[in-house]
Amino acid sequence: MLSESKSTDLLKDYYHDWVIVYKEGAIRDVTLSKYHMCEKWLENLAPDLRLCDVTRKAYQNIINEYAKEHERQTVMDFHHQLKGAILDAVDEGLIPHDPTRKVIIKGKTPVDKKQKYLNQFQLQTLLQSLKLEETINWDWFILLVAKTGMRFSEALAITPKDFDFAHQTVSINKTWNYKDGGGFAATKNRSSVRKIQIDWQLVMQFAALVKDLPVDKPIFVTKNKVYNSTVNDILERYCKKLDIPIISVHGLRHTHASILLFAGVSIASVARRLGHASMTTTQKTYLHIIQELENQDIDLVMRSLSNLT
């Protein structure tokens, strides 16, 4: 048990027990897997490091070695996953001082990333090219994600009864566990449970599409095993054909958010629509857009003040 740990125990063993006691059953499986991955790296980078020997220098060396293979943001995530266990060990008196204090986060130079979103014209071009048949297909899935900003797993879990056509909303209250064989699962966090307002055109389209479908069965899942790559491949073919930036399904979510922000929708409203846990997440994710909008605001302020006499 964790409470029986000694300062001479290995850090990797303490971390292993810590994850079992404090994380298993308390966080989503996808998040738990990150802690397990952190444990594997710890076993590789510091297999013989004892708790009593975890000094600032020893901890910094672990971070430095991890940073040789990862970009800075990934190193930061690794640091946060490891830091939680280490601070608990400090509280228990197993490590004399906080070795994570003033840690320097390094990392590989980020590779040039592809554009993650489309502008409004490019999105319009894509949506006009979709083959929206009389029965459900993946093109309908692309349309729904583009107009709602849902996560891939959220959109997969949508059933006919999640639509409230009278009030023009669709409810997000579950996800589809597509990575582990299917089945409904909990949302990413409490903030992810939400109602998204949809336009009248989408209401008319989906009201007709789902009227004869089982009310509590996923609309888009015809078999338990669904692959993210299936929809990404369809999207890629469309993007290449239309000569627009190639984006993923998650890129449709970014596109949805960026178009709303450029249209003047508040960060708070966009955060609620996306199901972010806080506006900080939205601000960090779309910092480049927010900065561009701030520059436009400065121009507007200057023009307004120059008209004052």
Secondary structure, DSSP 8 states (H G I E B T S, - for coil): -GGG--TTSBHHHHHHHHHHHHTTTTS-HHHHHHHHHHHHHHHHH-TT-BGGG--HHHHHHHHHHHHTSSBHHHHHHHHHHHHHHHHHHHHTTSSSS-TTTT-----B-----------HHHHHHHHHH----SS--HHHHHHHHHHH---HHHHHT--GGGEETTTTEEEE--EE-GGGT--EE--SSGGG-EEEE--HHHHHHHHHHHTTS-TTS-SS-SSS---HHHHHHHHHHHHHHHT-----HHHHHHHHHHHHHHTT--HHHHHHHHT-SSHHHHHHHTHHHHHHHHHHHHHHHHHHHHT--
